[in-house]
Amino acid sequence: MFGKVLKLNHGAILLLASLLALGITASCSKDAAQSAQAGGPPAMPVKVQEARDTPIDDASEYVATLKSRDSAVIMPQVEGQIVNIFVHSGDAVKEGAAMMEIDPLKQRATVKSQESSRAAQEANLLWAKQQYDRAQGLYAAGVVAKQDLDQAKSVLDSAQAQMEALDAQVSEQQVQLRYYKVVAPRDGIVGDIPVRVGDRVTTSTQLTTVDKPGSLEIYVYVPIERSAQLKMNLPVQVLDSNGNVMADSRVTFISPQVDNTTQTVLVKARIANNHDALRQSQFIRARIVWGTHKSPEVPILAVSRLAGQYFAFVAEPQNGGYVARQHPLTIGQTVGNDYEVQQGIKPGDKVIVSGTQFLLDGAPVIPQS
């Protein structure tokens, strides 16, 4: 009886061991199903990202210059020595405010001389008028001839003409005297002042600038090869040093002429400078967007480069599992942290984005989102 029980227990143990072995085998088979082939290396878990069509800008970047339409270059209208500077760089000035003074002593002397000549001529004119009035009375009384009256009239007309000429000269010299005080042509901010008290200046000397805060214009010089694609209202973007868009605008001017030296076409676009982040005469990166198209994008970290060729791994189904396949890529633009893929990846592909340095072509993988 005891022997039978022992036999039964032994059979039960064998049955239990068989079931346990089948369970382990099933579990292993489940994992192995994702291997490239039975008995191959274990599948490696990898993170994947599905490639999707993304709108990509067809754009070109250029080095551009910012200029202000509300910036005035201040130059003197007369020559002389600077005797006073009333402002400092960075000061806010109102229209008509005095900024500098050029030595006016010589011009004041000229004005005084002209005014003295005018006063003398005014006396001559008064005498000529009296003579004419007297001649008129004598002629009416028949004392003098008509010739004497005409001569008195001629003297009076000549004195009047000289008086008008001197009036014009005095007015001209007084206007010239006002030019010796340099004033602000508009409200704005004073720029750099390269001159000093005591410097002699001419009409071609730049004294300073007055800039009115506000909108700026981008000057972009586009190579003539792209000139056929230029048209009004094309999007223009201002980029910072990291490639981020600081401001958006559109083309407002296309030069009808080609620069003979650089063989480029000047393009302008207005930029609102609300936060004063940009400055007059600043060099910037400008991007002209010619159009848009759709292409897949892959993270930069998922792409490797070997002998000048770009590659990425894609998880492809095989025998009920997935294997890593290395795809050669044709790369387009860099968009943020991604590459535009022109060839080699199609929408829907599961691009492997982790552990690519440990992968070989055909290695079994377990994709994870």
Secondary structure, 3 states (H helix, E strand, C coil): CHHHHHHHHHHHHHHHHHHHHHHHHHHHHHHHCCCCCCCCCCCEEEEEEECCEEEEEEEEEEEEEEECCCEEEECCCCCEEEEEECCCCCCEECCCCEEEEECCHHHHHHHHHHHHHHHHHHHHHHHHHHHHHHHHHHHHHCCCCHHHHHHHHHHHHHHHHHHHHHHHHHHHHHHHHHCCEEECCCCEEECCCCCCCCCEECCCCCCEEEECCCCEEEEEEEEHHHHHHCCCCCEEEEECCCCCEEEEEEEEEEEEEECCCCCEEEEEEEECCCCCCCCCCCEEEEEEEEEEEEEEEEEHHHEEEECCEEEEEEEEEECCEEEEEEEEEEEEEEECCEEEEEECCCCCCEEECCCHHHCCCCCEEEEEC
